[in-house]
Amino acid sequence: MAQEQDQEFVEFLVKALVDHPTDVKTERTVDEMGVLITLHLNPEDMGQVIGRQGQTAKSIRTLLRVVGAKRKSRVNLKIHEPEGSTRGRREPMGQGAPSMDRDLASDIDEFKL
């Protein structure tokens, strides 16, 4: 039971962050590299767990390392991305997206005196 404290900690922490706490599930596997906790959650909650520029996920992983260090084990977190999920990815400038510089330049040309 003491060995699953890391798994319980992740579930407790993530359930406090998300809008769908009943969808939070974890899997714990142990191998020669240490402990791997795989986090499954509602696709709508992915952004809340990952955070802006991954800062929330990084913080959770840091706290998990502390929990693991107390038990003298290496604990890692993997956030499972559901099949078919789409992330908000930006298109590179110039490939289908209007260029901010071109639009700004044309607006400035209109107001030249």
Jmol script that loads the backbone (N, CA, C; Angstrom):
load data "model"
ATOM      1  N   MET A   1       0.825  -1.203   0.000  1.00  0.00           N
ATOM      2  CA  MET A   1       0.000   0.000   0.000  1.00  0.00           C
ATOM      3  C   MET A   1       0.866   1.263   0.000  1.00  0.00           C
ATOM      4  N   ALA A   2       1.973   1.245   0.729  1.00  0.00           N
ATOM      5  CA  ALA A   2       2.836   2.424   0.796  1.00  0.00           C
ATOM      6  C   ALA A   2       3.447   2.746  -0.556  1.00  0.00           C
ATOM      7  N   GLN A   3       3.637   1.730  -1.389  1.00  0.00           N
ATOM      8  CA  GLN A   3       4.256   1.965  -2.685  1.00  0.00           C
ATOM      9  C   GLN A   3       3.324   2.697  -3.643  1.00  0.00           C
ATOM     10  N   GLU A   4       2.020   2.594  -3.442  1.00  0.00           N
ATOM     11  CA  GLU A   4       1.080   3.267  -4.337  1.00  0.00           C
ATOM     12  C   GLU A   4       0.774   4.695  -3.910  1.00  0.00           C
ATOM     13  N   GLN A   5       1.482   5.219  -2.918  1.00  0.00           N
ATOM     14  CA  GLN A   5       1.241   6.590  -2.493  1.00  0.00           C
ATOM     15  C   GLN A   5       1.519   7.583  -3.613  1.00  0.00           C
ATOM     16  N   ASP A   6       2.494   7.286  -4.456  1.00  0.00           N
ATOM     17  CA  ASP A   6       2.784   8.176  -5.583  1.00  0.00           C
ATOM     18  C   ASP A   6       1.608   8.229  -6.544  1.00  0.00           C
ATOM     19  N   GLN A   7       0.993   7.100  -6.792  1.00  0.00           N
ATOM     20  CA  GLN A   7      -0.166   7.035  -7.686  1.00  0.00           C
ATOM     21  C   GLN A   7      -1.356   7.776  -7.063  1.00  0.00           C
ATOM     22  N   GLU A   8      -1.597   7.566  -5.786  1.00  0.00           N
ATOM     23  CA  GLU A   8      -2.686   8.252  -5.102  1.00  0.00           C
ATOM     24  C   GLU A   8      -2.458   9.760  -5.095  1.00  0.00           C
ATOM     25  N   PHE A   9      -1.199  10.169  -4.926  1.00  0.00           N
ATOM     26  CA  PHE A   9      -0.857  11.584  -4.925  1.00  0.00           C
ATOM     27  C   PHE A   9      -1.198  12.227  -6.267  1.00  0.00           C
ATOM     28  N   VAL A  10      -0.836  11.569  -7.364  1.00  0.00           N
ATOM     29  CA  VAL A  10      -1.122  12.113  -8.704  1.00  0.00           C
ATOM     30  C   VAL A  10      -2.624  12.241  -8.903  1.00  0.00           C
ATOM     31  N   GLU A  11      -3.371  11.204  -8.547  1.00  0.00           N
ATOM     32  CA  GLU A  11      -4.828  11.255  -8.714  1.00  0.00           C
ATOM     33  C   GLU A  11      -5.433  12.390  -7.888  1.00  0.00           C
ATOM     34  N   PHE A  12      -5.011  12.523  -6.646  1.00  0.00           N
ATOM     35  CA  PHE A  12      -5.527  13.580  -5.781  1.00  0.00           C
ATOM     36  C   PHE A  12      -5.248  14.960  -6.377  1.00  0.00           C
ATOM     37  N   LEU A  13      -4.024  15.170  -6.819  1.00  0.00           N
ATOM     38  CA  LEU A  13      -3.603  16.459  -7.356  1.00  0.00           C
ATOM     39  C   LEU A  13      -4.349  16.805  -8.642  1.00  0.00           C
ATOM     40  N   VAL A  14      -4.413  15.850  -9.561  1.00  0.00           N
ATOM     41  CA  VAL A  14      -5.037  16.106 -10.862  1.00  0.00           C
ATOM     42  C   VAL A  14      -6.542  16.285 -10.729  1.00  0.00           C
ATOM     43  N   LYS A  15      -7.175  15.497  -9.861  1.00  0.00           N
ATOM     44  CA  LYS A  15      -8.631  15.634  -9.677  1.00  0.00           C
ATOM     45  C   LYS A  15      -8.992  17.017  -9.149  1.00  0.00           C
ATOM     46  N   ALA A  16      -8.086  17.631  -8.399  1.00  0.00           N
ATOM     47  CA  ALA A  16      -8.336  18.978  -7.894  1.00  0.00           C
ATOM     48  C   ALA A  16      -8.210  20.035  -8.991  1.00  0.00           C
ATOM     49  N   LEU A  17      -7.520  19.706 -10.092  1.00  0.00           N
ATOM     50  CA  LEU A  17      -7.275  20.676 -11.165  1.00  0.00           C
ATOM     51  C   LEU A  17      -8.327  20.649 -12.276  1.00  0.00           C
ATOM     52  N   VAL A  18      -8.925  19.485 -12.533  1.00  0.00           N
ATOM     53  CA  VAL A  18      -9.729  19.301 -13.743  1.00  0.00           C
ATOM     54  C   VAL A  18     -11.221  19.533 -13.513  1.00  0.00           C
ATOM     55  N   ASP A  19     -11.954  19.668 -14.623  1.00  0.00           N
ATOM     56  CA  ASP A  19     -13.406  19.839 -14.578  1.00  0.00           C
ATOM     57  C   ASP A  19     -14.147  18.505 -14.513  1.00  0.00           C
ATOM     58  N   HIS A  20     -13.485  17.421 -14.938  1.00  0.00           N
ATOM     59  CA  HIS A  20     -14.104  16.087 -14.962  1.00  0.00           C
ATOM     60  C   HIS A  20     -13.291  15.123 -14.090  1.00  0.00           C
ATOM     61  N   PRO A  21     -13.339  15.270 -12.764  1.00  0.00           N
ATOM     62  CA  PRO A  21     -12.495  14.436 -11.898  1.00  0.00           C
ATOM     63  C   PRO A  21     -12.829  12.947 -11.946  1.00  0.00           C
ATOM     64  N   THR A  22     -14.058  12.598 -12.321  1.00  0.00           N
ATOM     65  CA  THR A  22     -14.410  11.179 -12.379  1.00  0.00           C
ATOM     66  C   THR A  22     -13.737  10.471 -13.543  1.00  0.00           C
ATOM     67  N   ASP A  23     -13.254  11.227 -14.536  1.00  0.00           N
ATOM     68  CA  ASP A  23     -12.589  10.636 -15.696  1.00  0.00           C
ATOM     69  C   ASP A  23     -11.090  10.417 -15.475  1.00  0.00           C
ATOM     70  N   VAL A  24     -10.560  10.866 -14.345  1.00  0.00           N
ATOM     71  CA  VAL A  24      -9.128  10.732 -14.067  1.00  0.00           C
ATOM     72  C   VAL A  24      -8.820   9.302 -13.642  1.00  0.00           C
ATOM     73  N   LYS A  25      -7.922   8.663 -14.378  1.00  0.00           N
ATOM     74  CA  LYS A  25      -7.480   7.297 -14.078  1.00  0.00           C
ATOM     75  C   LYS A  25      -5.960   7.260 -14.197  1.00  0.00           C
ATOM     76  N   THR A  26      -5.335   6.414 -13.385  1.00  0.00           N
ATOM     77  CA  THR A  26      -3.886   6.261 -13.470  1.00  0.00           C
ATOM     78  C   THR A  26      -3.530   4.786 -13.532  1.00  0.00           C
ATOM     79  N   GLU A  27      -2.425   4.518 -14.199  1.00  0.00           N
ATOM     80  CA  GLU A  27      -1.842   3.174 -14.249  1.00  0.00           C
ATOM     81  C   GLU A  27      -0.428   3.283 -13.702  1.00  0.00           C
ATOM     82  N   ARG A  28      -0.023   2.328 -12.892  1.00  0.00           N
ATOM     83  CA  ARG A  28       1.318   2.358 -12.300  1.00  0.00           C
ATOM     84  C   ARG A  28       2.069   1.109 -12.734  1.00  0.00           C
ATOM     85  N   THR A  29       3.218   1.311 -13.368  1.00  0.00           N
ATOM     86  CA  THR A  29       4.063   0.185 -13.771  1.00  0.00           C
ATOM     87  C   THR A  29       5.461   0.400 -13.204  1.00  0.00           C
ATOM     88  N   VAL A  30       6.080  -0.701 -12.811  1.00  0.00           N
ATOM     89  CA  VAL A  30       7.421  -0.657 -12.246  1.00  0.00           C
ATOM     90  C   VAL A  30       8.329  -1.514 -13.112  1.00  0.00           C
ATOM     91  N   ASP A  31       9.497  -0.971 -13.472  1.00  0.00           N
ATOM     92  CA  ASP A  31      10.500  -1.736 -14.205  1.00  0.00           C
ATOM     93  C   ASP A  31      11.882  -1.329 -13.717  1.00  0.00           C
ATOM     94  N   GLU A  32      12.915  -1.727 -14.442  1.00  0.00           N
ATOM     95  CA  GLU A  32      14.284  -1.423 -14.005  1.00  0.00           C
ATOM     96  C   GLU A  32      14.590   0.074 -14.026  1.00  0.00           C
ATOM     97  N   MET A  33      13.831   0.854 -14.772  1.00  0.00           N
ATOM     98  CA  MET A  33      14.039   2.302 -14.844  1.00  0.00           C
ATOM     99  C   MET A  33      13.367   3.041 -13.688  1.00  0.00           C
ATOM    100  N   GLY A  34      12.448   2.403 -13.007  1.00  0.00           N
ATOM    101  CA  GLY A  34      11.730   3.034 -11.903  1.00  0.00           C
ATOM    102  C   GLY A  34      10.236   2.861 -12.062  1.00  0.00           C
ATOM    103  N   VAL A  35       9.501   3.813 -11.551  1.00  0.00           N
ATOM    104  CA  VAL A  35       8.041   3.773 -11.570  1.00  0.00           C
ATOM    105  C   VAL A  35       7.547   4.714 -12.667  1.00  0.00           C
ATOM    106  N   LEU A  36       6.587   4.234 -13.451  1.00  0.00           N
ATOM    107  CA  LEU A  36       5.949   5.061 -14.467  1.00  0.00           C
ATOM    108  C   LEU A  36       4.468   5.129 -14.154  1.00  0.00           C
ATOM    109  N   ILE A  37       3.977   6.343 -13.970  1.00  0.00           N
ATOM    110  CA  ILE A  37       2.549   6.548 -13.752  1.00  0.00           C
ATOM    111  C   ILE A  37       1.990   7.161 -15.020  1.00  0.00           C
ATOM    112  N   THR A  38       1.034   6.451 -15.627  1.00  0.00           N
ATOM    113  CA  THR A  38       0.385   6.929 -16.847  1.00  0.00           C
ATOM    114  C   THR A  38      -0.953   7.532 -16.458  1.00  0.00           C
ATOM    115  N   LEU A  39      -1.170   8.768 -16.853  1.00  0.00           N
ATOM    116  CA  LEU A  39      -2.373   9.508 -16.498  1.00  0.00           C
ATOM    117  C   LEU A  39      -3.329   9.541 -17.669  1.00  0.00           C
ATOM    118  N   HIS A  40      -4.560   9.087 -17.430  1.00  0.00           N
ATOM    119  CA  HIS A  40      -5.627   9.138 -18.434  1.00  0.00           C
ATOM    120  C   HIS A  40      -6.677  10.120 -17.923  1.00  0.00           C
ATOM    121  N   LEU A  41      -7.106  11.035 -18.798  1.00  0.00           N
ATOM    122  CA  LEU A  41      -8.108  12.003 -18.384  1.00  0.00           C
ATOM    123  C   LEU A  41      -8.964  12.410 -19.558  1.00  0.00           C
ATOM    124  N   ASN A  42     -10.007  13.152 -19.265  1.00  0.00           N
ATOM    125  CA  ASN A  42     -10.921  13.644 -20.285  1.00  0.00           C
ATOM    126  C   ASN A  42     -10.157  14.587 -21.221  1.00  0.00           C
ATOM    127  N   PRO A  43     -10.339  14.437 -22.549  1.00  0.00           N
ATOM    128  CA  PRO A  43      -9.621  15.303 -23.495  1.00  0.00           C
ATOM    129  C   PRO A  43      -9.845  16.796 -23.255  1.00  0.00           C
ATOM    130  N   GLU A  44     -10.994  17.169 -22.704  1.00  0.00           N
ATOM    131  CA  GLU A  44     -11.274  18.576 -22.436  1.00  0.00           C
ATOM    132  C   GLU A  44     -10.382  19.121 -21.312  1.00  0.00           C
ATOM    133  N   ASP A  45      -9.846  18.235 -20.486  1.00  0.00           N
ATOM    134  CA  ASP A  45      -9.026  18.646 -19.349  1.00  0.00           C
ATOM    135  C   ASP A  45      -7.529  18.656 -19.642  1.00  0.00           C
ATOM    136  N   MET A  46      -7.138  18.283 -20.843  1.00  0.00           N
ATOM    137  CA  MET A  46      -5.719  18.196 -21.178  1.00  0.00           C
ATOM    138  C   MET A  46      -5.008  19.537 -20.953  1.00  0.00           C
ATOM    139  N   GLY A  47      -5.612  20.609 -21.381  1.00  0.00           N
ATOM    140  CA  GLY A  47      -4.997  21.925 -21.250  1.00  0.00           C
ATOM    141  C   GLY A  47      -4.785  22.339 -19.804  1.00  0.00           C
ATOM    142  N   GLN A  48      -5.727  21.966 -18.940  1.00  0.00           N
ATOM    143  CA  GLN A  48      -5.599  22.325 -17.528  1.00  0.00           C
ATOM    144  C   GLN A  48      -4.459  21.569 -16.864  1.00  0.00           C
ATOM    145  N   VAL A  49      -4.250  20.321 -17.255  1.00  0.00           N
ATOM    146  CA  VAL A  49      -3.193  19.517 -16.643  1.00  0.00           C
ATOM    147  C   VAL A  49      -1.829  19.870 -17.225  1.00  0.00           C
ATOM    148  N   ILE A  50      -1.777  20.140 -18.513  1.00  0.00           N
ATOM    149  CA  ILE A  50      -0.497  20.482 -19.137  1.00  0.00           C
ATOM    150  C   ILE A  50      -0.110  21.919 -18.786  1.00  0.00           C
ATOM    151  N   GLY A  51      -1.059  22.824 -18.847  1.00  0.00           N
ATOM    152  CA  GLY A  51      -0.788  24.208 -18.469  1.00  0.00           C
ATOM    153  C   GLY A  51      -0.116  24.990 -19.575  1.00  0.00           C
ATOM    154  N   ARG A  52       0.010  26.269 -19.353  1.00  0.00           N
ATOM    155  CA  ARG A  52       0.636  27.152 -20.336  1.00  0.00           C
ATOM    156  C   ARG A  52       2.110  26.796 -20.459  1.00  0.00           C
ATOM    157  N   GLN A  53       2.519  26.484 -21.667  1.00  0.00           N
ATOM    158  CA  GLN A  53       3.886  26.077 -21.993  1.00  0.00           C
ATOM    159  C   GLN A  53       4.349  24.883 -21.156  1.00  0.00           C
ATOM    160  N   GLY A  54       3.393  24.040 -20.722  1.00  0.00           N
ATOM    161  CA  GLY A  54       3.728  22.812 -19.999  1.00  0.00           C
ATOM    162  C   GLY A  54       4.133  23.022 -18.546  1.00  0.00           C
ATOM    163  N   GLN A  55       3.890  24.204 -18.009  1.00  0.00           N
ATOM    164  CA  GLN A  55       4.351  24.508 -16.660  1.00  0.00           C
ATOM    165  C   GLN A  55       3.637  23.696 -15.582  1.00  0.00           C
ATOM    166  N   THR A  56       2.333  23.438 -15.739  1.00  0.00           N
ATOM    167  CA  THR A  56       1.606  22.665 -14.733  1.00  0.00           C
ATOM    168  C   THR A  56       2.096  21.226 -14.722  1.00  0.00           C
ATOM    169  N   ALA A  57       2.250  20.627 -15.898  1.00  0.00           N
ATOM    170  CA  ALA A  57       2.750  19.252 -15.987  1.00  0.00           C
ATOM    171  C   ALA A  57       4.163  19.160 -15.412  1.00  0.00           C
ATOM    172  N   LYS A  58       4.976  20.148 -15.694  1.00  0.00           N
ATOM    173  CA  LYS A  58       6.341  20.167 -15.166  1.00  0.00           C
ATOM    174  C   LYS A  58       6.323  20.233 -13.641  1.00  0.00           C
ATOM    175  N   SER A  59       5.440  21.029 -13.086  1.00  0.00           N
ATOM    176  CA  SER A  59       5.324  21.147 -11.629  1.00  0.00           C
ATOM    177  C   SER A  59       4.861  19.844 -10.999  1.00  0.00           C
ATOM    178  N   ILE A  60       3.890  19.184 -11.635  1.00  0.00           N
ATOM    179  CA  ILE A  60       3.412  17.887 -11.127  1.00  0.00           C
ATOM    180  C   ILE A  60       4.554  16.881 -11.130  1.00  0.00           C
ATOM    181  N   ARG A  61       5.337  16.866 -12.208  1.00  0.00           N
ATOM    182  CA  ARG A  61       6.475  15.938 -12.296  1.00  0.00           C
ATOM    183  C   ARG A  61       7.519  16.232 -11.216  1.00  0.00           C
ATOM    184  N   THR A  62       7.750  17.504 -10.935  1.00  0.00           N
ATOM    185  CA  THR A  62       8.712  17.884  -9.890  1.00  0.00           C
ATOM    186  C   THR A  62       8.234  17.383  -8.528  1.00  0.00           C
ATOM    187  N   LEU A  63       6.966  17.604  -8.220  1.00  0.00           N
ATOM    188  CA  LEU A  63       6.418  17.126  -6.948  1.00  0.00           C
ATOM    189  C   LEU A  63       6.480  15.603  -6.859  1.00  0.00           C
ATOM    190  N   LEU A  64       6.261  14.943  -7.994  1.00  0.00           N
ATOM    191  CA  LEU A  64       6.305  13.480  -8.021  1.00  0.00           C
ATOM    192  C   LEU A  64       7.714  12.966  -7.758  1.00  0.00           C
ATOM    193  N   ARG A  65       8.711  13.681  -8.239  1.00  0.00           N
ATOM    194  CA  ARG A  65      10.102  13.294  -7.950  1.00  0.00           C
ATOM    195  C   ARG A  65      10.393  13.380  -6.456  1.00  0.00           C
ATOM    196  N   VAL A  66       9.828  14.378  -5.796  1.00  0.00           N
ATOM    197  CA  VAL A  66      10.011  14.523  -4.353  1.00  0.00           C
ATOM    198  C   VAL A  66       9.357  13.355  -3.619  1.00  0.00           C
ATOM    199  N   VAL A  67       8.145  13.007  -4.028  1.00  0.00           N
ATOM    200  CA  VAL A  67       7.452  11.866  -3.417  1.00  0.00           C
ATOM    201  C   VAL A  67       8.264  10.592  -3.633  1.00  0.00           C
ATOM    202  N   GLY A  68       8.789  10.417  -4.838  1.00  0.00           N
ATOM    203  CA  GLY A  68       9.601   9.238  -5.136  1.00  0.00           C
ATOM    204  C   GLY A  68      10.904   9.215  -4.361  1.00  0.00           C
ATOM    205  N   ALA A  69      11.512  10.373  -4.186  1.00  0.00           N
ATOM    206  CA  ALA A  69      12.781  10.449  -3.458  1.00  0.00           C
ATOM    207  C   ALA A  69      12.616  10.011  -2.013  1.00  0.00           C
ATOM    208  N   LYS A  70      11.471  10.300  -1.425  1.00  0.00           N
ATOM    209  CA  LYS A  70      11.222   9.863  -0.049  1.00  0.00           C
ATOM    210  C   LYS A  70      11.177   8.335   0.049  1.00  0.00           C
ATOM    211  N   ARG A  71      10.799   7.684  -1.031  1.00  0.00           N
ATOM    212  CA  ARG A  71      10.712   6.218  -1.078  1.00  0.00           C
ATOM    213  C   ARG A  71      11.930   5.595  -1.768  1.00  0.00           C
ATOM    214  N   LYS A  72      12.903   6.458  -2.097  1.00  0.00           N
ATOM    215  CA  LYS A  72      14.116   6.015  -2.791  1.00  0.00           C
ATOM    216  C   LYS A  72      13.810   5.318  -4.119  1.00  0.00           C
ATOM    217  N   SER A  73      12.901   5.919  -4.877  1.00  0.00           N
ATOM    218  CA  SER A  73      12.581   5.389  -6.200  1.00  0.00           C
ATOM    219  C   SER A  73      12.430   6.540  -7.178  1.00  0.00           C
ATOM    220  N   ARG A  74      12.630   6.246  -8.429  1.00  0.00           N
ATOM    221  CA  ARG A  74      12.479   7.242  -9.479  1.00  0.00           C
ATOM    222  C   ARG A  74      11.067   7.124 -10.040  1.00  0.00           C
ATOM    223  N   VAL A  75      10.322   8.221  -9.989  1.00  0.00           N
ATOM    224  CA  VAL A  75       8.932   8.211 -10.438  1.00  0.00           C
ATOM    225  C   VAL A  75       8.785   9.182 -11.597  1.00  0.00           C
ATOM    226  N   ASN A  76       8.203   8.703 -12.684  1.00  0.00           N
ATOM    227  CA  ASN A  76       7.961   9.523 -13.872  1.00  0.00           C
ATOM    228  C   ASN A  76       6.474   9.553 -14.180  1.00  0.00           C
ATOM    229  N   LEU A  77       6.038  10.613 -14.835  1.00  0.00           N
ATOM    230  CA  LEU A  77       4.637  10.779 -15.208  1.00  0.00           C
ATOM    231  C   LEU A  77       4.517  10.864 -16.717  1.00  0.00           C
ATOM    232  N   LYS A  78       3.590  10.088 -17.256  1.00  0.00           N
ATOM    233  CA  LYS A  78       3.277  10.147 -18.679  1.00  0.00           C
ATOM    234  C   LYS A  78       1.804  10.537 -18.789  1.00  0.00           C
ATOM    235  N   ILE A  79       1.531  11.587 -19.555  1.00  0.00           N
ATOM    236  CA  ILE A  79       0.151  12.011 -19.771  1.00  0.00           C
ATOM    237  C   ILE A  79      -0.302  11.412 -21.085  1.00  0.00           C
ATOM    238  N   HIS A  80      -1.264  10.511 -21.008  1.00  0.00           N
ATOM    239  CA  HIS A  80      -1.745   9.789 -22.191  1.00  0.00           C
ATOM    240  C   HIS A  80      -2.601  10.716 -23.042  1.00  0.00           C
ATOM    241  N   GLU A  81      -2.249  10.803 -24.328  1.00  0.00           N
ATOM    242  CA  GLU A  81      -3.031  11.597 -25.263  1.00  0.00           C
ATOM    243  C   GLU A  81      -3.986  10.658 -25.986  1.00  0.00           C
ATOM    244  N   PRO A  82      -5.300  10.877 -25.862  1.00  0.00           N
ATOM    245  CA  PRO A  82      -6.269   9.970 -26.481  1.00  0.00           C
ATOM    246  C   PRO A  82      -6.140   9.942 -27.995  1.00  0.00           C
ATOM    247  N   GLU A  83      -6.498   8.794 -28.574  1.00  0.00           N
ATOM    248  CA  GLU A  83      -6.481   8.632 -30.028  1.00  0.00           C
ATOM    249  C   GLU A  83      -7.392   9.664 -30.669  1.00  0.00           C
ATOM    250  N   GLY A  84      -6.912  10.268 -31.735  1.00  0.00           N
ATOM    251  CA  GLY A  84      -7.728  11.198 -32.498  1.00  0.00           C
ATOM    252  C   GLY A  84      -7.876  12.569 -31.869  1.00  0.00           C
ATOM    253  N   SER A  85      -7.196  12.799 -30.768  1.00  0.00           N
ATOM    254  CA  SER A  85      -7.315  14.123 -30.161  1.00  0.00           C
ATOM    255  C   SER A  85      -6.512  15.119 -30.988  1.00  0.00           C
ATOM    256  N   THR A  86      -6.973  16.333 -30.976  1.00  0.00           N
ATOM    257  CA  THR A  86      -6.288  17.378 -31.732  1.00  0.00           C
ATOM    258  C   THR A  86      -5.859  18.455 -30.767  1.00  0.00           C
ATOM    259  N   ARG A  87      -4.666  18.904 -30.938  1.00  0.00           N
ATOM    260  CA  ARG A  87      -4.182  20.014 -30.132  1.00  0.00           C
ATOM    261  C   ARG A  87      -4.306  21.271 -30.959  1.00  0.00           C
ATOM    262  N   GLY A  88      -4.408  22.396 -30.296  1.00  0.00           N
ATOM    263  CA  GLY A  88      -4.453  23.676 -30.993  1.00  0.00           C
ATOM    264  C   GLY A  88      -3.074  24.018 -31.521  1.00  0.00           C
ATOM    265  N   ARG A  89      -2.814  23.685 -32.767  1.00  0.00           N
ATOM    266  CA  ARG A  89      -1.510  23.968 -33.363  1.00  0.00           C
ATOM    267  C   ARG A  89      -1.639  25.124 -34.319  1.00  0.00           C
ATOM    268  N   ARG A  90      -0.674  25.991 -34.282  1.00  0.00           N
ATOM    269  CA  ARG A  90      -0.677  27.142 -35.178  1.00  0.00           C
ATOM    270  C   ARG A  90      -0.020  26.779 -36.496  1.00  0.00           C
ATOM    271  N   GLU A  91      -0.570  27.353 -37.561  1.00  0.00           N
ATOM    272  CA  GLU A  91       0.076  27.178 -38.858  1.00  0.00           C
ATOM    273  C   GLU A  91       1.238  28.143 -38.950  1.00  0.00           C
ATOM    274  N   PRO A  92       2.326  27.718 -39.558  1.00  0.00           N
ATOM    275  CA  PRO A  92       3.444  28.647 -39.727  1.00  0.00           C
ATOM    276  C   PRO A  92       3.038  29.820 -40.597  1.00  0.00           C
ATOM    277  N   MET A  93       3.619  30.959 -40.340  1.00  0.00           N
ATOM    278  CA  MET A  93       3.304  32.151 -41.123  1.00  0.00           C
ATOM    279  C   MET A  93       3.648  31.913 -42.592  1.00  0.00           C
ATOM    280  N   GLY A  94       2.792  32.363 -43.453  1.00  0.00           N
ATOM    281  CA  GLY A  94       3.056  32.240 -44.879  1.00  0.00           C
ATOM    282  C   GLY A  94       2.476  30.966 -45.494  1.00  0.00           C
ATOM    283  N   GLN A  95       1.945  30.066 -44.674  1.00  0.00           N
ATOM    284  CA  GLN A  95       1.358  28.844 -45.206  1.00  0.00           C
ATOM    285  C   GLN A  95      -0.127  28.828 -44.883  1.00  0.00           C
ATOM    286  N   GLY A  96      -0.887  29.577 -45.589  1.00  0.00           N
ATOM    287  CA  GLY A  96      -2.318  29.615 -45.395  1.00  0.00           C
ATOM    288  C   GLY A  96      -2.773  30.691 -44.418  1.00  0.00           C
ATOM    289  N   ALA A  97      -1.908  31.107 -43.550  1.00  0.00           N
ATOM    290  CA  ALA A  97      -2.263  32.149 -42.602  1.00  0.00           C
ATOM    291  C   ALA A  97      -1.807  33.492 -43.152  1.00  0.00           C
ATOM    292  N   PRO A  98      -2.625  34.517 -43.004  1.00  0.00           N
ATOM    293  CA  PRO A  98      -2.194  35.824 -43.508  1.00  0.00           C
ATOM    294  C   PRO A  98      -1.006  36.325 -42.705  1.00  0.00           C
ATOM    295  N   SER A  99      -0.121  36.953 -43.377  1.00  0.00           N
ATOM    296  CA  SER A  99       1.072  37.488 -42.721  1.00  0.00           C
ATOM    297  C   SER A  99       0.718  38.794 -42.031  1.00  0.00           C
ATOM    298  N   MET A 100       1.081  38.898 -40.769  1.00  0.00           N
ATOM    299  CA  MET A 100       0.809  40.106 -40.005  1.00  0.00           C
ATOM    300  C   MET A 100       1.552  41.287 -40.623  1.00  0.00           C
ATOM    301  N   ASP A 101       2.772  41.059 -41.086  1.00  0.00           N
ATOM    302  CA  ASP A 101       3.573  42.143 -41.641  1.00  0.00           C
ATOM    303  C   ASP A 101       2.960  42.692 -42.918  1.00  0.00           C
ATOM    304  N   ARG A 102       2.464  41.800 -43.787  1.00  0.00           N
ATOM    305  CA  ARG A 102       1.861  42.254 -45.040  1.00  0.00           C
ATOM    306  C   ARG A 102       0.601  43.063 -44.770  1.00  0.00           C
ATOM    307  N   ASP A 103      -0.244  42.598 -43.858  1.00  0.00           N
ATOM    308  CA  ASP A 103      -1.473  43.318 -43.534  1.00  0.00           C
ATOM    309  C   ASP A 103      -1.154  44.679 -42.934  1.00  0.00           C
ATOM    310  N   LEU A 104      -0.196  44.709 -42.051  1.00  0.00           N
ATOM    311  CA  LEU A 104       0.192  45.960 -41.416  1.00  0.00           C
ATOM    312  C   LEU A 104       0.767  46.926 -42.450  1.00  0.00           C
ATOM    313  N   ALA A 105       1.582  46.396 -43.363  1.00  0.00           N
ATOM    314  CA  ALA A 105       2.175  47.238 -44.397  1.00  0.00           C
ATOM    315  C   ALA A 105       1.098  47.834 -45.303  1.00  0.00           C
ATOM    316  N   SER A 106       0.093  47.040 -45.666  1.00  0.00           N
ATOM    317  CA  SER A 106      -0.963  47.573 -46.533  1.00  0.00           C
ATOM    318  C   SER A 106      -1.805  48.602 -45.800  1.00  0.00           C
ATOM    319  N   ASP A 107      -2.048  48.419 -44.501  1.00  0.00           N
ATOM    320  CA  ASP A 107      -2.789  49.403 -43.714  1.00  0.00           C
ATOM    321  C   ASP A 107      -2.015  50.709 -43.616  1.00  0.00           C
ATOM    322  N   ILE A 108      -0.721  50.614 -43.440  1.00  0.00           N
ATOM    323  CA  ILE A 108       0.114  51.814 -43.330  1.00  0.00           C
ATOM    324  C   ILE A 108       0.135  52.568 -44.657  1.00  0.00           C
ATOM    325  N   ASP A 109       0.190  51.802 -45.777  1.00  0.00           N
ATOM    326  CA  ASP A 109       0.189  52.432 -47.097  1.00  0.00           C
ATOM    327  C   ASP A 109      -1.092  53.240 -47.310  1.00  0.00           C
ATOM    328  N   GLU A 110      -2.211  52.780 -46.803  1.00  0.00           N
ATOM    329  CA  GLU A 110      -3.473  53.481 -46.968  1.00  0.00           C
ATOM    330  C   GLU A 110      -3.467  54.830 -46.253  1.00  0.00           C
ATOM    331  N   PHE A 111      -2.726  54.937 -45.177  1.00  0.00           N
ATOM    332  CA  PHE A 111      -2.731  56.156 -44.376  1.00  0.00           C
ATOM    333  C   PHE A 111      -1.547  57.079 -44.653  1.00  0.00           C
ATOM    334  N   LYS A 112      -0.744  56.751 -45.675  1.00  0.00           N
ATOM    335  CA  LYS A 112       0.380  57.625 -45.997  1.00  0.00           C
ATOM    336  C   LYS A 112      -0.112  58.971 -46.494  1.00  0.00           C
ATOM    337  N   LEU A 113       0.504  59.996 -46.055  1.00  0.00           N
ATOM    338  CA  LEU A 113       0.110  61.348 -46.462  1.00  0.00           C
ATOM    339  C   LEU A 113       1.000  61.888 -47.541  1.00  0.00           C
TER     340      LEU A 113
END
end "model"
wireframe off; spacefill off
backbone 0.3
color backbone group
